[in-house]
Amino acid sequence: MSEIKVKLMRSRIGCTPAQIRTLDALGLTYREKVKTFKDTPAIRGMIRKVVHLVAVVD
Protein backbone atom coordinates (compact mmCIF):
# COMPACT_ATOMS: atom_id res chain seq x y z
CA MET A 1 0.00 0.00 0.00
CA SER A 2 1.28 3.46 -0.82
CA GLU A 3 2.02 6.16 1.71
CA ILE A 4 0.98 9.78 1.91
CA LYS A 5 2.84 12.62 3.68
CA VAL A 6 0.77 15.39 5.23
CA LYS A 7 2.17 18.71 6.43
CA LEU A 8 0.35 21.21 8.65
CA MET A 9 0.72 24.53 6.83
CA ARG A 10 -1.54 26.84 8.83
CA SER A 11 -2.12 27.41 12.52
CA ARG A 12 -4.87 25.67 14.48
CA ILE A 13 -5.87 29.00 16.03
CA GLY A 14 -9.44 29.86 15.09
CA CYS A 15 -10.34 26.33 13.99
CA THR A 16 -13.54 24.67 15.08
CA PRO A 17 -13.30 22.02 17.81
CA ALA A 18 -14.04 19.29 15.26
CA GLN A 19 -11.14 20.43 13.07
CA ILE A 20 -8.80 20.52 16.07
CA ARG A 21 -9.83 16.96 17.01
CA THR A 22 -9.16 15.84 13.43
CA LEU A 23 -5.69 17.41 13.51
CA ASP A 24 -5.04 15.74 16.88
CA ALA A 25 -6.07 12.38 15.44
CA LEU A 26 -3.67 12.92 12.55
CA GLY A 27 -0.92 13.85 15.02
CA LEU A 28 -0.43 17.31 13.53
CA THR A 29 0.09 19.40 16.64
CA TYR A 30 2.16 22.34 15.36
CA ARG A 31 2.91 24.15 12.10
CA GLU A 32 5.33 22.61 9.58
CA LYS A 33 5.02 19.16 11.19
CA VAL A 34 5.04 16.32 8.65
CA LYS A 35 3.49 12.90 9.28
CA THR A 36 3.39 9.83 7.04
CA PHE A 37 0.27 7.67 6.76
CA LYS A 38 -0.91 4.70 4.75
CA ASP A 39 -3.08 5.90 1.89
CA THR A 40 -6.51 4.72 3.07
CA PRO A 41 -10.00 6.15 2.55
CA ALA A 42 -10.21 7.00 6.27
CA ILE A 43 -7.04 9.12 6.16
CA ARG A 44 -8.18 10.75 2.90
CA GLY A 45 -11.47 11.70 4.58
CA MET A 46 -9.68 13.22 7.55
CA ILE A 47 -7.46 15.25 5.23
CA ARG A 48 -10.53 16.45 3.33
CA LYS A 49 -11.98 17.83 6.59
CA VAL A 50 -8.94 20.07 7.12
CA VAL A 51 -7.78 20.56 3.51
CA HIS A 52 -7.50 24.33 4.03
CA LEU A 53 -4.92 23.78 6.80
CA VAL A 54 -2.73 20.99 5.41
CA ALA A 55 -0.74 20.13 2.30
CA VAL A 56 0.15 16.75 0.86
CA VAL A 57 3.89 16.62 0.22
CA ASP A 58 5.93 14.26 -1.93
HELIX and SHEET records of a PDB file:
HELIX    1   1 PRO A   17  LEU A   26  1                                  10    
HELIX    2   2 PRO A   41  LYS A   49  1                                   9    
SHEET    1   A 3 VAL A  34  LYS A  38  0                                        
SHEET    2   A 3 GLU A   3  LEU A   8 -1                                        
SHEET    3   A 3 VAL A  54  VAL A  57 -1                                        
END                                                                             
